[in-house]
Amino acid sequence: MSQGPESALALVDGLGLDSCHVFHAVRADPLRRLGRTEEATGASRAAAALAGNDAERDVPRRNGEALGGPV
């Protein structure tokens, strides 16, 4: 993030960890900072869907709702 949200997003996307809920939760932040709200909400939804328990689902769910969409 020290080089901006675009650089952070490129680094995260390069990891290829699509099956990991943390990947999507982390990805949502630079998307939000870039104003890509719909994609950030989608990343939060993916994180919540892949999470293994309610505690892990809580943060992406709240973040997605804060962006204006149900998660």
URFENLIN-V879991 format. One record per helix or strand of 2 or more residues. SS is the DSSP state (H for helix, E for strand). FROM is the first residue (numbers start at 1). TO is the last residue. If there is no record, write none. Layout:
<<SS,FROM,TO> <SS,FROM,TO>>
This chain:
<<H,5,13> <H,21,33> <H,37,50> <H,54,66>>
